[in-house]
Amino acid sequence: MEALTLTHWSHHLTVIGDGSLREHLEQRASGLGLRDRVRFAPSQPRADLWSRLPDFDAFAFTTKGLEAFGLVLIEAQAHGLPIVHSDLPGVRETLGRAGLPYAPGDPHSLARALDDLGRDAKLRTALAEAAVENARRYDIATTSRQLRELTLTVARRSCRASA
């Protein structure tokens, strides 16, 4: 939320969920004078959330900790959303060049990334196109085939090691 106070554009944020930090985030938004720019929505079933994704202009992934994969990122990309993300291992590998990274935990870096995305229509279009293309790498048929191959490889190595 601090990043919104540092942007030059009047970006809006929608926070979806009912987690343990919700009340703190609502108070933080109010304390930062962001009531008119931050909306809170309750947790929703996955299908309802997916139906809302096309209503947004971008998806901001602001985790500071390691993320092994980030399924929500691929779901957002499959809906053509440009992604602004913490530049972390795992996320970086999942998204490749199909996202706009910023320094994790640095509100100034996030504000710059949001403003870059807001002011540059070509960047938004390029990231939206790259998002859809990247999401195709993770379609269920491809992912299940890769998981099967990995499982077989691990099982073979395990059998050889025990023999």
OpenMM code with the backbone's topology and positions (N, CA, C; nanometers):
from openmm import Vec3, app, unit

residues = "MET GLU ALA LEU THR LEU THR HIS TRP SER HIS HIS LEU THR VAL ILE GLY ASP GLY SER LEU ARG GLU HIS LEU GLU GLN ARG ALA SER GLY LEU GLY LEU ARG ASP ARG VAL ARG PHE ALA PRO SER GLN PRO ARG ALA ASP LEU TRP SER ARG LEU PRO ASP PHE ASP ALA PHE ALA PHE THR THR LYS GLY LEU GLU ALA PHE GLY LEU VAL LEU ILE GLU ALA GLN ALA HIS GLY LEU PRO ILE VAL HIS SER ASP LEU PRO GLY VAL ARG GLU THR LEU GLY ARG ALA GLY LEU PRO TYR ALA PRO GLY ASP PRO HIS SER LEU ALA ARG ALA LEU ASP ASP LEU GLY ARG ASP ALA LYS LEU ARG THR ALA LEU ALA GLU ALA ALA VAL GLU ASN ALA ARG ARG TYR ASP ILE ALA THR THR SER ARG GLN LEU ARG GLU LEU THR LEU THR VAL ALA ARG ARG SER CYS ARG ALA SER ALA".split()
positions = [
    Vec3(0.0813, -0.1196, 0.0000),
    Vec3(0.0000, 0.0000, 0.0000),
    Vec3(0.0854, 0.1255, 0.0000),
    Vec3(0.2006, 0.1152, 0.0639),
    Vec3(0.2897, 0.2311, 0.0638),
    Vec3(0.3248, 0.2719, -0.0785),
    Vec3(0.3379, 0.1741, -0.1672),
    Vec3(0.3726, 0.2042, -0.3061),
    Vec3(0.2670, 0.2924, -0.3714),
    Vec3(0.1406, 0.2727, -0.3391),
    Vec3(0.0354, 0.3567, -0.3978),
    Vec3(0.0520, 0.5026, -0.3597),
    Vec3(0.1033, 0.5279, -0.2407),
    Vec3(0.1237, 0.6673, -0.1986),
    Vec3(0.2404, 0.7313, -0.2723),
    Vec3(0.3253, 0.6494, -0.3352),
    Vec3(0.4444, 0.6996, -0.4040),
    Vec3(0.4267, 0.7096, -0.5555),
    Vec3(0.3161, 0.6607, -0.6079),
    Vec3(0.2970, 0.6618, -0.7531),
    Vec3(0.2575, 0.8007, -0.8018),
    Vec3(0.2853, 0.8242, -0.9285),
    Vec3(0.2464, 0.9498, -0.9924),
    Vec3(0.1108, 0.9369, -1.0597),
    Vec3(0.0636, 0.8156, -1.0733),
    Vec3(-0.0661, 0.7863, -1.1324),
    Vec3(-0.1613, 0.7478, -1.0195),
    Vec3(-0.2892, 0.7644, -1.0428),
    Vec3(-0.3887, 0.7309, -0.9417),
    Vec3(-0.4332, 0.5853, -0.9579),
    Vec3(-0.3412, 0.4931, -0.9317),
    Vec3(-0.3715, 0.3507, -0.9421),
    Vec3(-0.4697, 0.3113, -0.8320),
    Vec3(-0.5487, 0.2083, -0.8604),
    Vec3(-0.6413, 0.1533, -0.7616),
    Vec3(-0.6037, 0.0085, -0.7348),
    Vec3(-0.6283, -0.0340, -0.6137),
    Vec3(-0.5934, -0.1684, -0.5703),
    Vec3(-0.7183, -0.2382, -0.5183),
    Vec3(-0.7359, -0.3620, -0.5593),
    Vec3(-0.8402, -0.4467, -0.5021),
    Vec3(-0.7715, -0.5615, -0.4306),
    Vec3(-0.7991, -0.5757, -0.3033),
    Vec3(-0.7445, -0.6839, -0.2217),
    Vec3(-0.8577, -0.7835, -0.2013),
    Vec3(-0.8343, -0.9075, -0.2440),
    Vec3(-0.9383, -1.0097, -0.2320),
    Vec3(-0.8936, -1.1133, -0.1301),
    Vec3(-0.9754, -1.1345, -0.0295),
    Vec3(-0.9452, -1.2359, 0.0706),
    Vec3(-0.9878, -1.1940, 0.2092),
    Vec3(-0.9940, -1.2915, 0.2978),
    Vec3(-1.0358, -1.2684, 0.4364),
    Vec3(-0.9301, -1.3150, 0.5342),
    Vec3(-0.8057, -1.3130, 0.4933),
    Vec3(-0.6981, -1.3648, 0.5776),
    Vec3(-0.6793, -1.2855, 0.7055),
    Vec3(-0.5861, -1.3328, 0.7848),
    Vec3(-0.5611, -1.2748, 0.9170),
    Vec3(-0.5091, -1.1307, 0.9098),
    Vec3(-0.4583, -1.0889, 0.7959),
    Vec3(-0.4053, -0.9522, 0.7824),
    Vec3(-0.5086, -0.8520, 0.7302),
    Vec3(-0.6260, -0.8991, 0.6991),
    Vec3(-0.7267, -0.8124, 0.6364),
    Vec3(-0.7535, -0.6859, 0.7186),
    Vec3(-0.7823, -0.7013, 0.8474),
    Vec3(-0.8136, -0.5852, 0.9308),
    Vec3(-0.6957, -0.4875, 0.9351),
    Vec3(-0.5761, -0.5419, 0.9481),
    Vec3(-0.4555, -0.4577, 0.9491),
    Vec3(-0.4438, -0.3806, 0.8170),
    Vec3(-0.4682, -0.4478, 0.7056),
    Vec3(-0.4582, -0.3826, 0.5747),
    Vec3(-0.5633, -0.2737, 0.5579),
    Vec3(-0.6834, -0.2991, 0.6065),
    Vec3(-0.7880, -0.1962, 0.5993),
    Vec3(-0.7486, -0.0727, 0.6802),
    Vec3(-0.6936, -0.0961, 0.7993),
    Vec3(-0.6483, 0.0156, 0.8825),
    Vec3(-0.5320, 0.0887, 0.8167),
    Vec3(-0.4429, 0.0123, 0.7556),
    Vec3(-0.3265, 0.0721, 0.6883),
    Vec3(-0.3706, 0.1603, 0.5727),
    Vec3(-0.4647, 0.1105, 0.4920),
    Vec3(-0.5169, 0.1889, 0.3789),
    Vec3(-0.5785, 0.3189, 0.4273),
    Vec3(-0.6538, 0.3097, 0.5336),
    Vec3(-0.7168, 0.4289, 0.5897),
    Vec3(-0.6111, 0.5256, 0.6430),
    Vec3(-0.5141, 0.4737, 0.7158),
    Vec3(-0.4084, 0.5577, 0.7723),
    Vec3(-0.3232, 0.6264, 0.6675),
    Vec3(-0.3093, 0.5628, 0.5515),
    Vec3(-0.2303, 0.6220, 0.4434),
    Vec3(-0.3139, 0.7136, 0.3530),
    Vec3(-0.4415, 0.7286, 0.3867),
    Vec3(-0.5289, 0.8140, 0.3054),
    Vec3(-0.5661, 0.7518, 0.1724),
    Vec3(-0.5758, 0.6201, 0.1694),
    Vec3(-0.6014, 0.5481, 0.0440),
    Vec3(-0.7419, 0.4883, 0.0359),
    Vec3(-0.8315, 0.5290, 0.1234),
    Vec3(-0.9663, 0.4693, 0.1235),
    Vec3(-1.0330, 0.4727, -0.0132),
    Vec3(-1.0114, 0.5790, -0.0884),
    Vec3(-1.0765, 0.5911, -0.2193),
    Vec3(-1.0031, 0.5128, -0.3288),
    Vec3(-0.8833, 0.4601, -0.2980),
    Vec3(-0.8052, 0.3888, -0.3999),
    Vec3(-0.7875, 0.2406, -0.3712),
    Vec3(-0.8276, 0.1958, -0.2532),
    Vec3(-0.8139, 0.0548, -0.2167),
    Vec3(-0.9515, -0.0008, -0.1817),
    Vec3(-0.9865, -0.1101, -0.2492),
    Vec3(-1.1119, -0.1798, -0.2202),
    Vec3(-1.0782, -0.3168, -0.1629),
    Vec3(-1.1625, -0.3626, -0.0736),
    Vec3(-1.1462, -0.4951, -0.0149),
    Vec3(-1.2668, -0.5788, -0.0535),
    Vec3(-1.2396, -0.6995, -0.0994),
    Vec3(-1.3454, -0.7928, -0.1377),
    Vec3(-1.3241, -0.9230, -0.0606),
    Vec3(-1.4310, -0.9912, -0.0267),
    Vec3(-1.4161, -1.1162, 0.0483),
    Vec3(-1.3569, -1.2272, -0.0383),
    Vec3(-1.3084, -1.3307, 0.0303),
    Vec3(-1.2612, -1.4498, -0.0416),
    Vec3(-1.3735, -1.5004, -0.1305),
    Vec3(-1.3330, -1.5594, -0.2420),
    Vec3(-1.4305, -1.6071, -0.3386),
    Vec3(-1.3902, -1.7444, -0.3889),
    Vec3(-1.4883, -1.8240, -0.4285),
    Vec3(-1.4530, -1.9510, -0.4929),
    Vec3(-1.3694, -1.9219, -0.6176),
    Vec3(-1.2819, -2.0136, -0.6498),
    Vec3(-1.1884, -1.9952, -0.7618),
    Vec3(-1.2592, -1.9533, -0.8908),
    Vec3(-1.3692, -2.0186, -0.9232),
    Vec3(-1.4404, -1.9861, -1.0482),
    Vec3(-1.4913, -1.8418, -1.0467),
    Vec3(-1.5380, -1.7949, -0.9313),
    Vec3(-1.5841, -1.6560, -0.9217),
    Vec3(-1.4673, -1.5591, -0.9354),
    Vec3(-1.3553, -1.5959, -0.8753),
    Vec3(-1.2361, -1.5121, -0.8872),
    Vec3(-1.1922, -1.5037, -1.0329),
    Vec3(-1.1885, -1.6169, -1.1012),
    Vec3(-1.1502, -1.6178, -1.2426),
    Vec3(-1.2413, -1.5278, -1.3242),
    Vec3(-1.3695, -1.5278, -1.2923),
    Vec3(-1.4622, -1.4450, -1.3693),
    Vec3(-1.4371, -1.2964, -1.3459),
    Vec3(-1.3745, -1.2614, -1.2339),
    Vec3(-1.3428, -1.1210, -1.2045),
    Vec3(-1.2124, -1.0745, -1.2666),
    Vec3(-1.1208, -1.1658, -1.2939),
    Vec3(-0.9882, -1.1263, -1.3430),
    Vec3(-0.9926, -1.0352, -1.4660),
    Vec3(-1.0787, -1.0611, -1.5642),
    Vec3(-1.0804, -0.9710, -1.6807),
    Vec3(-1.1210, -0.8269, -1.6487),
    Vec3(-1.1762, -0.8025, -1.5297),
    Vec3(-1.2145, -0.6663, -1.4906),
    Vec3(-1.0955, -0.5808, -1.4475),
    Vec3(-0.9802, -0.6450, -1.4255),
    Vec3(-0.8634, -0.5736, -1.3769),
    Vec3(-0.7681, -0.5404, -1.4911),
    Vec3(-0.6849, -0.4384, -1.4709),
    Vec3(-0.5871, -0.3962, -1.5714),
    Vec3(-0.4541, -0.4684, -1.5574),
    Vec3(-0.4228, -0.5121, -1.4367),
    Vec3(-0.2949, -0.5788, -1.4094),
    Vec3(-0.3082, -0.6565, -1.2799),
    Vec3(-0.2071, -0.7384, -1.2549),
    Vec3(-0.2039, -0.8187, -1.1332),
    Vec3(-0.0711, -0.7912, -1.0642),
    Vec3(-0.0771, -0.7479, -0.9383),
    Vec3(0.0446, -0.7209, -0.8615),
    Vec3(0.0663, -0.8343, -0.7623),
    Vec3(0.1817, -0.8960, -0.7707),
    Vec3(0.2196, -1.0063, -0.6822),
    Vec3(0.3289, -0.9537, -0.5914),
    Vec3(0.2938, -0.9297, -0.4652),
    Vec3(0.3826, -0.8535, -0.3776),
    Vec3(0.4472, -0.9342, -0.2656),
    Vec3(0.4578, -1.0631, -0.2817),
    Vec3(0.5193, -1.1435, -0.1771),
    Vec3(0.6659, -1.1054, -0.1583),
    Vec3(0.7123, -1.1145, -0.0338),
    Vec3(0.8534, -1.0871, -0.0041),
    Vec3(0.9310, -1.2165, 0.0155),
    Vec3(0.8576, -1.3269, 0.0378),
    Vec3(0.9223, -1.4545, 0.0642),
    Vec3(0.9316, -1.5390, -0.0608),
    Vec3(1.0092, -1.6443, -0.0521),
    Vec3(1.0252, -1.7325, -0.1669),
    Vec3(0.8921, -1.7934, -0.2066),
    Vec3(0.8755, -1.8103, -0.3330),
    Vec3(0.7538, -1.8690, -0.3893),
    Vec3(0.7988, -1.9760, -0.4863),
    Vec3(0.7623, -2.0988, -0.4597),
    Vec3(0.8090, -2.2098, -0.5427),
    Vec3(0.7547, -2.2024, -0.6846),
    Vec3(0.6305, -2.1611, -0.7017),
    Vec3(0.5731, -2.1601, -0.8362),
    Vec3(0.4838, -2.0396, -0.8586),
    Vec3(0.3812, -2.0217, -0.7816),
    Vec3(0.2918, -1.9075, -0.8000),
    Vec3(0.1797, -1.9357, -0.8986),
    Vec3(0.0976, -2.0357, -0.8696),
    Vec3(-0.0126, -2.0732, -0.9588),
    Vec3(-0.1035, -1.9551, -0.9898),
    Vec3(-0.1280, -1.8701, -0.8912),
    Vec3(-0.2152, -1.7555, -0.9122),
    Vec3(-0.1611, -1.6647, -1.0232),
    Vec3(-0.0297, -1.6590, -1.0385),
    Vec3(0.0305, -1.5792, -1.1454),
    Vec3(-0.0069, -1.6345, -1.2823),
    Vec3(0.0008, -1.7656, -1.2962),
    Vec3(-0.0328, -1.8284, -1.4238),
    Vec3(-0.1816, -1.8114, -1.4520),
    Vec3(-0.2634, -1.8210, -1.3489),
    Vec3(-0.4083, -1.8006, -1.3675),
    Vec3(-0.4363, -1.6586, -1.4152),
    Vec3(-0.3707, -1.5606, -1.3558),
    Vec3(-0.3894, -1.4215, -1.3979),
    Vec3(-0.3386, -1.4025, -1.5410),
    Vec3(-0.2247, -1.4634, -1.5727),
    Vec3(-0.1713, -1.4513, -1.7082),
    Vec3(-0.2636, -1.5151, -1.8105),
    Vec3(-0.3237, -1.6275, -1.7745),
    Vec3(-0.4143, -1.6944, -1.8677),
    Vec3(-0.5322, -1.6042, -1.9038),
    Vec3(-0.5613, -1.5072, -1.8184),
    Vec3(-0.6672, -1.4108, -1.8463),
    Vec3(-0.6126, -1.2833, -1.9114),
    Vec3(-0.4859, -1.2871, -1.9516),
    Vec3(-0.4272, -1.1753, -2.0247),
    Vec3(-0.3850, -1.0578, -1.9396),
    Vec3(-0.3671, -1.0792, -1.8100),
    Vec3(-0.3273, -0.9677, -1.7244),
    Vec3(-0.1760, -0.9506, -1.7216),
    Vec3(-0.1280, -0.8292, -1.7441),
    Vec3(0.0135, -0.8019, -1.7220),
    Vec3(0.0433, -0.8206, -1.5729),
    Vec3(0.1603, -0.8727, -1.5435),
    Vec3(0.1976, -0.9022, -1.4055),
    Vec3(0.3112, -0.8110, -1.3611),
    Vec3(0.2941, -0.7491, -1.2445),
    Vec3(0.4015, -0.6795, -1.1754),
    Vec3(0.4340, -0.7700, -1.0569),
    Vec3(0.5619, -0.8093, -1.0439),
    Vec3(0.5934, -0.9109, -0.9431),
    Vec3(0.7235, -0.8843, -0.8697),
    Vec3(0.7273, -0.9365, -0.7465),
    Vec3(0.8512, -0.9369, -0.6689),
    Vec3(0.9538, -1.0179, -0.7457),
    Vec3(1.0717, -0.9635, -0.7605),
    Vec3(1.1784, -1.0319, -0.8344),
    Vec3(1.2442, -1.1350, -0.7430),
    Vec3(1.1827, -1.2520, -0.7373),
    Vec3(1.2276, -1.3596, -0.6495),
    Vec3(1.2491, -1.4871, -0.7294),
    Vec3(1.3426, -1.5717, -0.6835),
    Vec3(1.3549, -1.7027, -0.7477),
    Vec3(1.2208, -1.7755, -0.7383),
    Vec3(1.1929, -1.8566, -0.8318),
    Vec3(1.0640, -1.9261, -0.8369),
    Vec3(0.9681, -1.8441, -0.9215),
    Vec3(0.9379, -1.7243, -0.8779),
    Vec3(0.8513, -1.6350, -0.9553),
    Vec3(0.9206, -1.5999, -1.0864),
    Vec3(1.0476, -1.5637, -1.0760),
    Vec3(1.1263, -1.5268, -1.1939),
    Vec3(1.1270, -1.6405, -1.2961),
    Vec3(1.1478, -1.7628, -1.2481),
    Vec3(1.1538, -1.8776, -1.3399),
    Vec3(1.0163, -1.9087, -1.3974),
    Vec3(0.9124, -1.8936, -1.3179),
    Vec3(0.7766, -1.9211, -1.3652),
    Vec3(0.7351, -1.8216, -1.4725),
    Vec3(0.7668, -1.6951, -1.4514),
    Vec3(0.7208, -1.5909, -1.5437),
    Vec3(0.8172, -1.5634, -1.6580),
    Vec3(0.9449, -1.5898, -1.6399),
    Vec3(1.0411, -1.5551, -1.7431),
    Vec3(1.0353, -1.4058, -1.7707),
    Vec3(1.0214, -1.3703, -1.8969),
    Vec3(1.0133, -1.2282, -1.9345),
    Vec3(0.8690, -1.1788, -1.9445),
    Vec3(0.7770, -1.2613, -1.8981),
    Vec3(0.6351, -1.2285, -1.9108),
    Vec3(0.5817, -1.1564, -1.7874),
    Vec3(0.6642, -1.0743, -1.7267),
    Vec3(0.6223, -0.9974, -1.6116),
    Vec3(0.7173, -0.8811, -1.5904),
    Vec3(0.6729, -0.7864, -1.5124),
    Vec3(0.7526, -0.6673, -1.4822),
    Vec3(0.7993, -0.6778, -1.3375),
    Vec3(0.9292, -0.7056, -1.3156),
    Vec3(0.9776, -0.7260, -1.1791),
    Vec3(1.0053, -0.5951, -1.1055),
    Vec3(1.0001, -0.6043, -0.9740),
    Vec3(1.0432, -0.4942, -0.8878),
    Vec3(1.1153, -0.5547, -0.7676),
    Vec3(1.1923, -0.4763, -0.6976),
    Vec3(1.2680, -0.5247, -0.5819),
    Vec3(1.1726, -0.5568, -0.4675),
    Vec3(1.1722, -0.6817, -0.4208),
    Vec3(1.0794, -0.7221, -0.3145),
    Vec3(1.0939, -0.6367, -0.1890),
    Vec3(0.9800, -0.5947, -0.1355),
    Vec3(0.9805, -0.5168, -0.0126),
    Vec3(1.0163, -0.3710, -0.0295),
    Vec3(1.0372, -0.3266, -0.1531),
    Vec3(1.0768, -0.1882, -0.1796),
    Vec3(0.9594, -0.1126, -0.2430),
    Vec3(0.8860, -0.0339, -0.1639),
    Vec3(0.7693, 0.0356, -0.2187),
    Vec3(0.8035, 0.1338, -0.3310),
    Vec3(0.9235, 0.1926, -0.3278),
    Vec3(0.9637, 0.2838, -0.4360),
    Vec3(0.9789, 0.2078, -0.5674),
    Vec3(1.0380, 0.0905, -0.5611),
    Vec3(1.0552, 0.0075, -0.6804),
    Vec3(0.9198, -0.0370, -0.7352),
    Vec3(0.8295, -0.0772, -0.6469),
    Vec3(0.6951, -0.1169, -0.6902),
    Vec3(0.6213, 0.0021, -0.7498),
    Vec3(0.6323, 0.1188, -0.6889),
    Vec3(0.5656, 0.2386, -0.7419),
    Vec3(0.6152, 0.2700, -0.8835),
    Vec3(0.7468, 0.2587, -0.9052),
    Vec3(0.8018, 0.2831, -1.0397),
    Vec3(0.7463, 0.1821, -1.1400),
    Vec3(0.7405, 0.0550, -1.1007),
    Vec3(0.6885, -0.0484, -1.1908),
    Vec3(0.5416, -0.0223, -1.2242),
    Vec3(0.4623, 0.0141, -1.1243),
    Vec3(0.3209, 0.0432, -1.1486),
    Vec3(0.3050, 0.1639, -1.2409),
    Vec3(0.3842, 0.2676, -1.2172),
    Vec3(0.3770, 0.3862, -1.3031),
    Vec3(0.4241, 0.3553, -1.4453),
    Vec3(0.5302, 0.2750, -1.4589),
    Vec3(0.5753, 0.2347, -1.5929),
    Vec3(0.4626, 0.1648, -1.6670),
    Vec3(0.3966, 0.0741, -1.5989),
    Vec3(0.2866, 0.0006, -1.6600),
    Vec3(0.1696, 0.0937, -1.6920),
    Vec3(0.1429, 0.1884, -1.6036),
    Vec3(0.0323, 0.2818, -1.6248),
    Vec3(0.0542, 0.3767, -1.7412),
    Vec3(0.1783, 0.4196, -1.7603),
    Vec3(0.2034, 0.5202, -1.8634),
    Vec3(0.2354, 0.4612, -2.0002),
    Vec3(0.2738, 0.3354, -2.0074),
    Vec3(0.3238, 0.2782, -2.1325),
    Vec3(0.2285, 0.1722, -2.1887),
    Vec3(0.1421, 0.2152, -2.2810),
    Vec3(0.0436, 0.1237, -2.3398),
    Vec3(0.1108, 0.0095, -2.4157),
    Vec3(0.2229, 0.0383, -2.4814),
    Vec3(0.2945, -0.0679, -2.5540),
    Vec3(0.3478, -0.1735, -2.4580),
    Vec3(0.3982, -0.1290, -2.3440),
    Vec3(0.4467, -0.2233, -2.2427),
    Vec3(0.3319, -0.3094, -2.1915),
    Vec3(0.2178, -0.2465, -2.1619),
    Vec3(0.1016, -0.3234, -2.1149),
    Vec3(0.0597, -0.4270, -2.2172),
    Vec3(0.0543, -0.3877, -2.3432),
    Vec3(0.0147, -0.4805, -2.4496),
    Vec3(0.1153, -0.5933, -2.4632),
    Vec3(0.2441, -0.5601, -2.4629),
    Vec3(0.3484, -0.6625, -2.4755),
    Vec3(0.3427, -0.7606, -2.3581),
    Vec3(0.3245, -0.7090, -2.2367),
    Vec3(0.3175, -0.7971, -2.1207),
    Vec3(0.1905, -0.8818, -2.1216),
    Vec3(0.0801, -0.8262, -2.1691),
    Vec3(-0.0445, -0.9039, -2.1783),
    Vec3(-0.0285, -1.0175, -2.2786),
    Vec3(0.0334, -0.9887, -2.3928),
    Vec3(0.0561, -1.0936, -2.4928),
    Vec3(0.1536, -1.1988, -2.4414),
    Vec3(0.2609, -1.1541, -2.3761),
    Vec3(0.3580, -1.2471, -2.3193),
    Vec3(0.2938, -1.3298, -2.2078),
    Vec3(0.2010, -1.2704, -2.1343),
    Vec3(0.1322, -1.3412, -2.0259),
    Vec3(0.0550, -1.4601, -2.0792),
    Vec3(-0.0229, -1.4372, -2.1830),
    Vec3(-0.1032, -1.5453, -2.2402),
    Vec3(-0.0123, -1.6540, -2.2957),
    Vec3(0.0935, -1.6144, -2.3627),
    Vec3(0.1880, -1.7117, -2.4190),
    Vec3(0.2561, -1.7916, -2.3072),
    Vec3(0.2969, -1.7233, -2.2012),
    Vec3(0.3612, -1.7928, -2.0900),
    Vec3(0.2639, -1.8894, -2.0230),
    Vec3(0.1401, -1.8495, -2.0050),
    Vec3(0.0410, -1.9362, -1.9402),
    Vec3(0.0210, -2.0649, -2.0207),
    Vec3(0.0362, -2.0570, -2.1512),
    Vec3(0.0217, -2.1773, -2.2348),
    Vec3(0.1275, -2.2824, -2.2027),
    Vec3(0.2429, -2.2370, -2.1518),
    Vec3(0.3472, -2.3339, -2.1137),
    Vec3(0.3012, -2.4233, -1.9998),
    Vec3(0.2001, -2.3787, -1.9267),
    Vec3(0.1559, -2.4495, -1.8075),
    Vec3(0.0152, -2.5077, -1.8213),
    Vec3(-0.0301, -2.5315, -1.9441),
    Vec3(-0.1631, -2.5912, -1.9574),
    Vec3(-0.1624, -2.7282, -1.8900),
    Vec3(-0.2786, -2.7771, -1.8530),
    Vec3(-0.2878, -2.8970, -1.7705),
    Vec3(-0.2273, -3.0203, -1.8382),
    Vec3(-0.2437, -3.0331, -1.9696),
    Vec3(-0.1880, -3.1503, -2.0389),
    Vec3(-0.0350, -3.1487, -2.0340),
    Vec3(0.0238, -3.0345, -2.0613),
    Vec3(0.1693, -3.0220, -2.0577),
    Vec3(0.2217, -3.0429, -1.9161),
    Vec3(0.1575, -2.9797, -1.8204),
    Vec3(0.2026, -2.9902, -1.6820),
    Vec3(0.1913, -3.1337, -1.6307),
    Vec3(0.0820, -3.1999, -1.6610),
    Vec3(0.0676, -3.3381, -1.6128),
    Vec3(0.1693, -3.4302, -1.6799),
    Vec3(0.1988, -3.4077, -1.8090),
    Vec3(0.3011, -3.4880, -1.8773),
    Vec3(0.4381, -3.4660, -1.8140),
    Vec3(0.4717, -3.3403, -1.7852),
    Vec3(0.6002, -3.3102, -1.7232),
    Vec3(0.6091, -3.3689, -1.5829),
    Vec3(0.5000, -3.3632, -1.5086),
    Vec3(0.4990, -3.4205, -1.3741),
    Vec3(0.5161, -3.5724, -1.3810),
    Vec3(0.4505, -3.6361, -1.4763),
    Vec3(0.4648, -3.7816, -1.4939),
    Vec3(0.6099, -3.8171, -1.5274),
    Vec3(0.6708, -3.7424, -1.6206),
    Vec3(0.8099, -3.7685, -1.6586),
    Vec3(0.9044, -3.7484, -1.5401),
    Vec3(0.8818, -3.6456, -1.4626),
    Vec3(0.9647, -3.6200, -1.3458),
    Vec3(0.9487, -3.7330, -1.2434),
    Vec3(0.8252, -3.7755, -1.2212),
    Vec3(0.7988, -3.8840, -1.1261),
    Vec3(0.8695, -4.0124, -1.1697),
    Vec3(0.8621, -4.0438, -1.2984),
    Vec3(0.9288, -4.1643, -1.3494),
    Vec3(1.0807, -4.1542, -1.3350),
    Vec3(1.1351, -4.0384, -1.3626),
    Vec3(1.2795, -4.0179, -1.3502),
    Vec3(1.3240, -4.0368, -1.2053),
    Vec3(1.2526, -3.9773, -1.1128),
    Vec3(1.2866, -3.9889, -0.9703),
    Vec3(1.2723, -4.1347, -0.9253),
    Vec3(1.1656, -4.2004, -0.9690),
    Vec3(1.1433, -4.3402, -0.9301),
    Vec3(1.2560, -4.4292, -0.9830),
    Vec3(1.2977, -4.4077, -1.1093),
    Vec3(1.4079, -4.4865, -1.1665),
    Vec3(1.5367, -4.4669, -1.0873),
    Vec3(1.5683, -4.3421, -1.0551),
    Vec3(1.6904, -4.3110, -0.9791),
    Vec3(1.6840, -4.3741, -0.8403),
    Vec3(1.5676, -4.3703, -0.7802),
    Vec3(1.5502, -4.4290, -0.6475),
    Vec3(1.5700, -4.5799, -0.6518),
    Vec3(1.5155, -4.6442, -0.7555),
    Vec3(1.5320, -4.7905, -0.7707),
    Vec3(1.6789, -4.8252, -0.7910),
    Vec3(1.7489, -4.7473, -0.8730),
    Vec3(1.8927, -4.7739, -0.8986),
    Vec3(1.9730, -4.7534, -0.7704),
    Vec3(1.9381, -4.6529, -0.6916),
    Vec3(2.0123, -4.6236, -0.5687),
    Vec3(1.9928, -4.7340, -0.4648),
    Vec3(1.8726, -4.7967, -0.4636),
    Vec3(1.8481, -4.9022, -0.3649),
    Vec3(1.8982, -5.0385, -0.4100),
    Vec3(1.9330, -5.0510, -0.5375),
    Vec3(1.9764, -5.1819, -0.5873),
    Vec3(2.1203, -5.2110, -0.5569),
] * unit.nanometer
topology = app.Topology()
chain = topology.addChain("A")
for resn in residues:
    res = topology.addResidue(resn, chain)
    for name in ("N", "CA", "C"):
        topology.addAtom(name, app.Element.getBySymbol(name[0]), res)
